[in-house]
């Protein structure tokens, strides 16, 4: 069923696309300098970038809180069904705005996950 490359025929040193390469261990993080393939970055270069990332994280968390609060103020909430027991759309809230806010919440949470 699976063919010659099924999971049970893989060795511990192969991946889906071919042989795996064990990454070299990372150097200890006791210095304030990060070495990249293109050279090294000093603390003076990293500090503004880290501050920017922290600001973006805080901004995303604030937006997530606002959208969550808006959704929780509706009868449908963040994760309740948008249909009633008979399968019809709910008539006690604006479904268009609930869907739009749920979509926005999902995008913000994905952005936050990527940033972390």
C-alpha positions, 0 to 999 in steps of 0.5 A: 500500500505505501510503497518502498518509502513507507514509514516502516521502511525508513531508517532513523537517518532518513526523512520524508525527502531523503537523508536527514542531516543532524544539525550541529549543536548551537554554541552556548548563549553566554555572549552578547553576539550572534553569529550568522552565516553572513557574519555576526550581529552585535548587541547594538544591532539586536537591541532595537530589533528585539524592542521592535519585536516586543512592541509588535507582540504587545500590540498583537496581544492588545488586539487579540484582547479587544477582538476577544472582548467584542466576541464575548459580548455577543451571544455567539461568543468566541466558539459557540455555534452560529446555527440554532438547534434546528440548523438555522442561522442564529437570529440573536446576533449579527453573524456577519460581524461574528464571522469577521471578528472570528476570522480576525482573531484567528489571523491575530493568533496565527501572527502571534504564534509566528512571532513567538 
